[in-house]
Amino acid sequence: MAGWLLRLANMTKKQVAAAVALLVVVQIVLTIYNHLLINWSTSTLKITGESGTIMLITRHISHPHKGGKCFILERRKFLDELPYLQNYKCQILLVPYDLCHVSNGQRLILLALKSHSSGFDRRRLLRDTWVNDLTKPDVVVRHVFLLAHVEEKGIMDLVKLESNSFRDLIVWNFTENQHHLPLKERCFLEYLSHSCSAASMVFKGDDDIFVNLPNLFTYLEQNRDESKPMMYGYIHWNDPVLRFGKYSVNRTLYLGNHYPPFAAGGAFIMTSSSVKRLYEASLIVPVFPLDDVYLGFLAFAGGVEMKHDDRFDVFGYLKKDVLTVKKLLAKHGLKEEEIANLWSLI
């Protein structure tokens, strides 16, 4: 303390003034910082700088893995490396005109399944097994498959015939491939926000899943408060970023070592309130090349909370006994014959 006072006494008036000014600036910065760090359960700060850098910051998240979190996405890097994903404007080629029409007082529950345009057999199997629409005085359940365009004219001609027959396809004009899967998420959020606000709950999955619909409907009834910005599913917490392999992301694009919490993309549920927040976040957050992680960034930015449930079974060995099947909400990653076998056990 005495040494510090001695150094202070030897400082010139100009040096003292500069030191005081620096302390004032630091105090202001700390005050603003502490004010802006918000609990994720209410909302999450989004800072957009001139460089296009977006910082997603939160004090803590609603999970035992507590601690400060900061995720940085630099829009310029995403534009340089993934220009098509960032610049694509959603354009629908085919859509059921009455998908989201319900009567007054009816709740709409939407079952939306991502499918490749060439996946005719899978879609037929799902229609013949667990995918069933339902209409009651107070609730309507409808399904829809989410597709994109392919270059093979023969396939697209068959898709048009399928659409005319079943009226359960949404087809966008971007090219169908693994790298464009995040566009299905972004464009579906746009469709829900612009054309399907009647949907109170949305179940999202892939076409390689089996869903125990009675269990799902019970679960939705138990969590029916659509005003809560929630996502329900198999939640990944603090997943590391992979630098090699099919789901790798390079350090140039994303320097962080971990992802925000995200729901496994094979099967999850969104409330109408979360859809609104996710869509608004999609207008700001760059499109990330991994679809489920992309939704995780949107949820983080939009202040959407997540609830984990192991009955969204997206990994692990498939046990085919009746007791196990009857406890499931959804099982992801199945072959066609496995879906048919599970259906026969219900």
N, C-alpha and C positions, 0 to 999 in steps of 0.2 A: 504493500500500500504506500509506504514511504517513498519507494523508488518511483512509483507511478506519479505521486504528487511532485517529486523533484523534476521528472521529465515534463510535467505540465507547467511547472514554474518557469522552465527554460524555453518554453515555446513562445513564439512571437504572437502578437494579437491576431495576425492573419492566419496563422496555423491553428490557433484556438478556435477562431470563427469557422474555419474549414472543418475541423473535427466535430464541432457542435452541429454544423449543417449536415455532416455525414450521419451523425447519430439520429438527427431528426428524420432524415430520409429513410434510414433503416427502420426506425420505429413506425413510420407511415406504411412502409412496405409490409412489415410484419402484421400491422393492424388490418390492412386490406386483405392480406393472405388468410389470416385467421377468420376474417369475416366471410370470405368467399368459399372457404372449404366447408361444404355442406354435407350433412348426413345423406347417404345414398337413398335412404328410405323415403326422403322427401323429393329431392332433385339432385342433379349433378351439374357441376360447373362446366361450361363449354367456353373456351377462350379461342377466338379466331384472330390471328395476327395478320399483318400485311403479307407475310411470306406464305400464308395459307396453312400454317401450322395449327393443328387443333390439339389442345391439351384437355384430357378428360381427367378430372381430379376429384377425389372424394376423401373424406376424413376416415370413414370406415364403412364396411358393408355388413349386411345382415347375415352373418355366418361366423362360426367360431374362428375362422382365419381373419382376425382383426388386423388393423394396421392401415397406415396411409397408403393410398394407391394413386399412381399417376401413369396414364397411358398417353403417348404422344404419337399422333399420326400426321405426317407431313404431306399435305395435298399435292405439292409439286412432285414428290417422289412417286405418288400413286399415278399422277397424270403421265409421268415419264415412262413408267414401267407397265402400267395397265390402262392405257388411254381409252380403250373401248369400254371397259367396265365403268369408267368414270363419266364418259360422255354419252353413253347410250340413253336415248329417250324411249320410254316404254311405249310400244305400239302393239295393240291386240289384233290378231288376225281372226280368231274365233272366240266366242263367248256365249254361254247360255243367257238368253235375254231375261229369263224369269228366275234366275238362280237365287236372287236375294229378295224376291217379293214375298212378303208375308202380310197377313191381315192384322188389323189393330189388336193389340193385346197378346200377340204371339211372339215368343222368343225364337230367334233363328240360331241354331247351332250348325256350324259349317265344318265338314270333314274335307280338308284339302290335302291332296296327295300328289307329290312330285313324281312325274313319270316321263320316261323318254318317249318321243313320238313313235318309235318303232315297237314300243312295249305293248302291243295289242293283246297278247296272251295273258300278260299279268293283269291288265285292266279287266279283261273278261273274267278271269279267275276271281278277282276281288268283288266284282258285281255279283258273281254266282255264290259267293260265300258271305263274308262278314259285312261288306258294304251295303247297307240298307237304308234308304230314306224313310222318314217317319213323319206323319202329320197328325198332331193332336190339337185340341182346342187352344192349348196354351203354349205349345212348342212345336217347331218344325225343324227337322234334321235333314240336311241335304249334303251330298258329296260333290266334289269336283276334282278333276285331275288337271295338273299344271304342266303344260308342255311348251316346247319351243319348236322353232322351224328346223327342218333338215333339207339338204339339197336334193335328195332323191324325190323326184316328182311323184313316183308311184306311191311312196309312203305318205306323202302329204295328201294325195287324192284319197287314200284310204282313211286318213285322219278326218277329212271332211265328211266322208260317208259315216264314219263312226260318230262324229259330232251331230250329224243330222238324225242319227238313230237314237242316240242316248242323251243328247243335250247336257253333257257333263264334262266338257273340255274347255279350258281356257288355253289358248295358244298365242304366244308372243312371236314376234318376227326376228328375234335374235337367234343365232345358230345354237343348236342343241349340242353342248359338250360339257365336260367336267368343269372347265374353267369359267363357264358362264352360269353355273348354279347360283351364285349370289344374286344374279339378276332376277332369278325367279323369286327370291325373297323380296328384293326391293320393289319389283313390279307388282307382286301380289299385295304388298302393303299399300302401294298406290291404288290398286284396284279396290281394296277393302275401304280405303279412306274416301275415295271419290264415288264409288258405285255400289258399295255394300255396307253402308253404315248400320244396316239392320242387324248384322251379325253380332250377337251378344257374346258368344264364345266361338273360338276357332281352334279346331284340332288340326295340327300340321304333321305330316309324316311323309314317308316314301312309299313306293308301291311294292316294297318287299317286306311289309309288316303285316302282322295279324293283330287285330284289336278286339278285345272282349267288350263288345258294345254295352251289355248290361252293366258291367263294372264301370265303364267310362261314363255312362249316363248317371250312375250313382255318384261318381266322383265329381262330375260337373254340378250336380245338385248340391253336394256338400260344399262346393266352392263357387257358388253361383253369383257372388257379388261382382258384377261386371264393372263396377265403378272403380275397383282396385286395379292399379296398373301392375298386373301379375303375369308371370309365366310359370307354368308347372311342367316338370319333366325330370329327366335324369340330368342333374346339373353338374357340370364340371367346374371345380373351384381351383383357381391358381394353376391351370394347366401350363406346362412349359412349351415354349415355341420350338418346333422341330426345324432343324436346318438341313436335314437330308430326307429323301423319300417322297412319297406321293403327296403328303400334306405339309411339305417344307415351305418355309418363307424365309427369304434371304434377309440379311442384316441391312442391306441398302434400303429395302422397302420398310422394314419394321425392325427397329433396333432393340426393342424390349425383349426380355427373356420369358415373360409370362403373359397370358391372356386374361382379360376380365372374365368373370363367371359367364358361362353360356350353357344353354340347354342342348343336349345331343340332338342333332337335326332329324334323327329317325322318327321321333315321336314326341310332341310336346303340345301344350295348350296355351293360347293367348286369350286374355280378356279383351273386350272392346276398348277399354281404357288404355291397355298396353299397346294395342294396335295403333291408336292415335299417337301415342308418344313415340313408338318405334318409327312410324312414318315421318313424323316431324324431325326426328334425329337423322333419318336417311337423307334429308335435304341438306345436311351439314357434313355428316361423317363420310369420308371416302369409302368406296365399295372395296371391302377386304376380299382377297381371293378365296377364302374358305367360308362357305355359306353359314355354318353354325356359329363360327367365331365372329363373322360379320354381324349377325343378330346379337351376339354378346356385346359388341361395341355399341350397337344401337341401344340396347337395353341399358347399358352403363350410362350412356349419354342422356337417355331419356328418363332416368330415374325409375326404371321398371324393376321391381323386385322379383326374385325367383324362389320357388319352393321345390325342393328335391323329393322324389318318391321313387324307391327302388322298383316299384311295379311297372314303371316305364323301362322295360327290360331291353336295353339296347346292346348289351354285351353278354358274354358268357355262354356256357353250354346250355343247349336247349333240352330241358327236361319235359318229356311228353306225357307225364302222368296227369290224370284228370284234375287232381287236387292243385297241382302247380298252375295248370292252365286256367282254372277257375279263379285264381287269385290275381292273375295278370291284368294289367290295363292294356299294355301293348308289348309286342315282341318284334324286334327289328332284325333285319339281316337274314331273312328266310328264303329258302328255295320255294318254288311254286308248289311242289308236292308237300312240303312241310306246312305251308299255309292251309292246304286242303286237309291235311291230317289233324291240325289243331282245330279247324272248324268242325270236324267230325267228332271231336272229343267234348264239345260244348253241349 
